[in-house]
Amino acid sequence: MMVNSKKRSVAIILLNWNSYDDTSQCLLSLGELKYDPFHVYIVDNQSGDDSYQKLLNDYEAGAYPIGVTFIQSGGNLGFAGGNNKGIKQAYEDGHDYIWLLNNDTTIDSNALHPLVEVIDRDEKVGIVGSKIYFSDTGLLWFAGGEVNCYSGSTHHIGYKERDIGQYDEIKSVKYIVGCSLLFRRELVESVGYLEEDYFLYYEDTDWNIRAGRLGWKILYVPDSIVYHKISSASSSREVAPFFAYYNIRNAYLMILRNEGRGLARISAFMNVLWRVFEYHVRVVVKNQDSKRRRSNLIMLGALDGFRERSGKKEFQIK
């Protein structure tokens, strides 16, 4: 769909992978948005179930009273690869702003307007993001992001805190999480696309760091409210075995790519060793299943990081 309106148009990118219920509920919440114009792009990462066809059938039957473009990625390209498909199409269609939104979210009807309002005020603001809550408890999940550019460790400001107004001011942050991240189209021209060879985790953090280095401002916007359907009570016992592999490997790769190979590399190396120890402790303390497989993936994540290997590990995704 080509954009003709002179108003600021927003493309909303939803990535679907075997998630009919989540994506459908997200689309229904987008139907309540008090903003115009916007257009949704659903990118399907080659789902193995019938979720893509069901969503398409629902749309053709009028279940979602909003404009939607459906895109097949052609494979499981991970977070970055799938989103890049949508970003490229949205850019070609001429949208002013592009909003990456997790499909396992629901949004406040006013979630989009504050993001556009803030980014409109200053042409140097490149990225803005929402205040995000755990949907099950209402505790904070994200109120801006911090990143240690020597170790690679990241932190969600306000994580699991009760919101009493302590994060109600717009502020500059190190990164906005890809769960709800709106950016201006000019970033595609200056920063480029998300790095696809991370496959999972750290691609959004890396992209924020690159944008910041080029002088773009990154702002947290508390009046934009999003609810993330991740359990605040979930423990590391429930985390998939490949989680540790990608987190260990990609944190190290991100530091090498953005901070060079001096003191930062030494610090990142030491952080990998600490993470190897920490994840092994979790396997025992949390009584995680598949202990041997988890241990192997922890060690492989460290080794692949040190070898500077990237990309998708085919045997990881179950």
Disulfide bonds with the S-S distance in Angstrom:
none
